[in-house]
Every structure is written in C-alpha cells, then in structure tokens.
Amino acid sequence: MYSCFHSVGLHQLPPTKMVERVARAGYSAVELNAETLPFAKPHVTPETSVQDRAAIVDACKANAIRIPALGAKMNMVDENPSMREHAIGFVNGCIDLAADINVPFVHILSGKPSSSVDREDAWRWFADAVQTVTEYGQTKGIELGIEAIVGQLFRSVDDFHRLYADLPSVPFWINFDPSHFIVQDEEPRRVPDELGDKIRHVHLKDGKGHFPEFSFPPLGQGDIDFADLVQRLRGVGYDGALSVEYEAQAFGYELSEEEIVEGEKAFVDKLL
C-alpha cells in the first residue's frame, strides 16, 4: 500500500500547484476530484482543456506522483430522465479524461432520490447507470467503482451485495470509504471481510457520531480503527492507495494547510 492525497483537501490550489504541494509532503500519489461540493470546487471536470490535462500529466511526472483514481460524483437517480442522462454523460466524460491522463480508476456515487421517488425505481435507474458507465469504461481501459455514501440511495455493505447479485456480469469495483459505514452503525471491516477481492481504492476519512448527527473529523479523532482495517486489507491482498480525503473543514475543523497535508501524512505513515 502507498500514501495518496485526495485533491479535495487542497481545493483552493490550482491543479499543478496542488500536485507540487502533495509531492513536497512526501505522498506517493494524488487522487483527482471532479465533484462540485458546497465547500470545494473540482480540480478537473470533463471540460478541462487539453492544455490543462497535459499540464497535470507533466506536473505528476516532474514530481514523481501517480494518479490512481478520479472521483466523478454526480446524482444518478434524479427523477428527471434528462438529468440522469446528464449524469451518465458527466461520468463518461470523466472516463475520457481519465484515459487522457493515465488514471486507471473512476468512482461514482448514487446520489439521493427525491422523497416522491420509489426506492425500487431509483435502484433500477442506478443499476442501469452502473452498467452503462462500466461498459463505457471498458472501451477506454478504465475500471469503474462505486462508493457507498451515508444518506444516499446506495449506502451500505448490503447494497454492494445486492448490486453484485443484480449485475453478475458487470465488472464494477469498490471505492472503500469506511467513514460512511461507521456513521451508520455499520462495521467498516465487513467490506474487506466480505468483499475484499472487489476493493480497488481506499479513502482514509474518519467518522464520528451517527447519521444524521455525524461528522468527518481529522484522522484519529473519530471512531474508526484504521490499524485494524489496514491489517484486514493486507490480509485480502490489497496493495493500492490509502487516499487521505480531508473534508473536516465542512464540519467545523479549521486546520492550516500544513496541518492538513503533513499532519494527515504522518497518520498514514504509521499505518504503512
């Protein structure tokens, strides 16, 4: 396994400067964020220019940094069919982007359907979308993964089991973020224990409290036993990134850039 930093934690920096900052802190890799969040803008999107794509590749080469994953997050279960098509187009555009800049893995989420939508209808829409974008990814040599997100349609370990049963011939993977399970009173260790061979990427983000009253604090200040999880990941042969996804600023934790980048790196180093 190796250290990685999710670019959402440095959303204020331009992409090339972000890469340089991550490398200076000693990380081996950087994960690119394409999701627009209330507290952070994306570093890349399908609209990222050819010149900017090349600049990111050059910055990674110059700083000996790899890019193992790209987060292409958009609501895929909107009740409006045109919005669902837009979301699929966005993910496919991120797959094209990943292929251009040599990123092997793109991960998505389901989103949250409106209260007027039947869960089974939303589930079918998401399953169809997963099949569509996974098949598109195969044409580009890109693997597609899903992240279970607290409060959304697709949020639990059992959701992974169900979707694998529903789509037995669709080779989608898991982006494992333990924080979303711990705040739902689910044991994160179920993922490596039950689905270890499906994990392609891992987020390091702590969790504290119980949905809907929860937070994602800095690493080590929540309820996750990361040492145990890393041991379990090793046990199933996972040797990929441990990607620090720092979103604590959205929950009132005001840390400096140095505390975020170097502080979280020190935590990761103890796990490796």
MILO-372555 format. One record per residue: y, x, z of N, C-alpha, C in turn; residue in one letter. Coordinates in steps of 0.1 Angstrom, whole numbers, plus 5000, padded with zeros to 4 digits. Example, Ala and Ser with C-alpha at 12.3 -4.5 7.8 and 13.67 -1.06 7.14 Angstrom:
494351325078495551235078496751325078A497851285071498951375071500051295079S
end
This chain:
498850085000500050005000501350095000M502350034996503650114995504850024998Y505950085002507150015006507949964994S508549844995509349784985510449704992C511549694984512649614990513049504980F513049384985513449264977514949264975H515449254962516849274959517749174966S517149064970518048954977518749014989V518149114995518849175007520049255004G520249284991521449364987522049294975L522149164976522649074965524149104962H524849174971526249204968526449324959Q525349404957525449524948525049494934L525649554924525249544910523749594909P523049554900521649594899521349744900P522049824892521849964892522150024905T523249984911523650034924522649994935K522149874933521049824943519849914942M519449954930518250034928518550174934V519750224932520050354938520050354953E520550244959520550234973519150224979R518250144973516950134977516150264977V516450334966515750474964516250564975A517550564978518150654988517550635001R517150505004516550475017515050515018A514450555006513150605006512050505002G512450384998511450294993510850344980Y509650294978508950334965509150234954S509650114957509750014947510849914951A511249834941512249724943511749604936V511849494943511449364937512749294932E512749244920514049184915514049034917L515248984922515448844924516148774913N515548664908516148584897516548444902A516448424915516648294921518148284926E518848174923520148154929519948074942T520448144953520348084966521648054972L521747964982523047934988523848054993P523048164997523748275003523548404994F523048394983522748514974522648474960A523348554952523248544937522148634932K521548594920520448674915520948804909P520048904909520349034902519949024887H519048934883518648924869518348774867V518448734855518148594850517648614836T517148504829516748514815517948554806P519148524812520448554804520848704805E520148784813520548924815520548994801T521549064798521749114784520749234782S520549264769519649374765520149504771V521549524771522049644777521849654792Q521949544799521749544813520249564817D519449504809517949524811517649674809R518249734799517949884797518549964808A519649924813520249994824519449994837A518749884839517949864851516749964849I516149954838514950044835515350194837V516550234831516950374832517250404847D517850314855518150344869516850364877A515750284873514550294880513850434877C513950464864513350594860514050714867K515350704867516150814873515950824888A515550714894515350724909513950714913N513050724903511550724906511150594914A511650484909511450354916510650264906I509650194911508950104902509349964906R509149864897509449724899508049644898I507449614910506149544909506249394907P507449334909507449184909508849134906A508949014901510148944898510048804903L510948754912510948624917511648524908G510948434901511548334892511448204898A512348174908512248054916513147944911K512547824908513347704905512547584907M513147474911512447354914511747304901N510347294903509547254891509047114893M509447034903508946904905510146804905V511146824898512246734897511746604891D512246484895511846364889512246344875E513346424871513846414857512946504848N512346454838511446534830512246654823P513446624819514246734813514546854822S514646824835514846924845513547004847M512446934846511147004847510947094835R511347054824511247134812512147254813E513347234818514347344820513747444829H513047404840512447494850511347584843A510547514835509547594828510147694818I511247644811511947744802512447864810G513047834822513547944830512448044834F511347994838510248084842509748164830V509548094819509148164807510148274803N511448234805512448334802512348454811G512048434824511848544833510648624830C509548554824508448634819508748724808I509648674799510148764788510848884793D511748854803512448954810511549064816L510549014823509649104830508949194820A508549134808507849214798508849324793A510049284791511049384786511249504795D511149474809511549584818510249634826I509149604820507849664825507549614839N507749484842507349424855506049344853V504949374860503749314857503449174863P504349134872504049014880505348924882F505248794879506348704882505748594891V506548554901506048454910507048334911H506548214913507348094913507048014926I507747904928507547814938507547674932L507147574940507047434935508447364935S509247384946510347304948509947184956G510947104960510746984968511046864960K510146774959510446644951511346554959P512046464953512846374960511946274967S512446204977511746114985511145994977S511745964966511245854958510045884949S509646014949508546064940507246064948V506246004942504946004949504346154949D503846194960503346334961502346364950R501446274947500346304937500946314923E502046244920502746264908503346404907D504046444918504646574919503646684918A502446664925501446764924500946784910W500746674902500346684888501346754880R502646724882503646794875503646944877W503446984890503447124893502147194887F501047124889499847184883499947204868A500547114861500747124847501647244844D502747254852503647364850503047504852A502247504863501547634866500647674854V499947574849499047614837499947654825Q501047594823501847624811502447764813T503047794824503647924825502648044827V501548014833500448114834499948144820T499748044812499248074798500348144790E501548114792502648194785502648334790Y502548354803502448494808501348574802G500248514800499048584794499448634780Q500248564773500648604759501548734760T502148754771503048864773502548974782K501248954787500649054795501249054810G501748934814502348924827501548834836I501248874848500548784857501448684864E501048564867501848464873501348434887L502248424897501848394911502648284916G502148224927502748114934503048154949I504148124954504548144968504548004975E503847994985503947864993505247875002A506047765001507347765008507447655018I507847685030507947575040508847465035V508447345038509347225034509247185020G508447255011508347214997507047144995Q506847104982505547034979504347124981L504447254976503347344977503747444989F503047425000503547495012502447555021R501147525018500147555028498947635022S498147695030496947755026496047655019V495947545024495047435018495547405004D496947415002497447384988496947484978D496847614983496247714974494747674970F494047634980492647604978492547484968H493347384970493347264962493647304947R494747384946495147414932494147494925L493447594932492447664926491247574921Y490947474929489947374926490347294914A491647254913492147174903492347244889D492547374890492847464878491847574878L490547554877489547654879489547764868P490147734856490147824845491547894843S492447864852493847914851493948034861V494248154855494248274864495548304871P495948214880497248234887496848304900F497848374906497648454918498548414929W498448494940499248454952500348554955I501548504957502548594963502548554978N502048634987501848605001503048645009F503648535014504748555024504348485037D503948565047503448505059504448425067P505748445065506848375073506748225071S506448185059506348035056505247965062H504148045066503047985072503247975088F503848085093503948085108504847975113I505947945105506847845110506347695107V505147685101504447555100503247545109Q503147645119501947645128500647675120D500747745109499547785102499347935105E498147985106497848125108497948195095E498948285094499048365081497748435077P496948475087495848555084494748485076R494948345075494048265067494148315052R495348355048495448395034494548515030V494748635037493748735034492348705037P492148635048490748605052490048515042D490748415036490148315028490448335013E491548405010491948414996492348554992L491748655000492248794998492148844984G491148804976491048854963492048804953D492848704958493848644949495248694952K495448774961496748824965497248934955I498348924949498949014940500149084945R500849024955502149074960502349024974H503049094983503249054997504649075000V505248975006506548975012506449005027H507349095032507449115046508749035051L508548925057509648855063509148785075K509848805086509348745099509748595100D509048525109509348385111509348355126G510248265129510348225144510648075144K510048005154510347865156509347775148G509647655147508747555140509547465131H509147445119509847365109510047225115F511247165115512447215107513347305115P513047335128513847415136513247555136E513647635126513047765125514047865119F513747995119514548095113513648215108S514248295099513648415094514448535099F514048585111514848695117514448825111P515148935115514749065110513349095115P512649185108511349225111511149265125L510149215132509849255145510449155156G511349065151512048975160511448835160Q510348815152509748685151508348685157G507548595152506248565158505048625150D505248695140504148745131503648875136I502348885136501649015140501349085126D502349165122502249235109501149345109F500949415121499949515121498549455118A498349335124497049265121496949225107D498049175101497949125087497749245078L498449355080498249475071496749525072V496249525084494849565086493949475078Q494149345078493349245071493549265056R494749295051495049325037494249445033L494249545041493449665037492049635036R491549545045490149505045489749435033G490649365026490249295014490649385001V491049505003491349594992492749584986G493649514993495049504988495649644989Y496249694978496949824978498249814971D498849694971500149674964501349694973G502449624969503649644976503749564989A504449614999504849545011506349535009L506849415004508249394999509049335010S510049405016510949355026511849255019V511749125024512549015019513548975030E514649045030515649015042516448895038Y516248785046517148665044517648625058E517648715068518048685081519548645082A520348695072521748665072522048515071Q521048445065521248295063520948225076A520448295086520148235099520948295111F522048355107523048405117522848545122G521948625116521748765120522748845111Y523748905117524748975110524449125112E523749185103523449325103524149405092L524449525095525149615084524149645073S524649695062523749735051522749835056E523249935063522350045068521249985077E521649895086520649835095519549755087E520049685076519149615068518149705061I518749795053517949885044517149985052V517750065060517050165067516250115079E516750015086516049955097514749895093G514749815083513549745078512549845072E513149955066512250055061511450125072K512150145083511450215095510350125100A510549995099509449895104508249905094F508549905081507449915071506650045073V507350155075506750285076505650285087D505950215098504950205109503650135105K503750055095502649975090501750045080L502350145073501650215062500750325067L
end
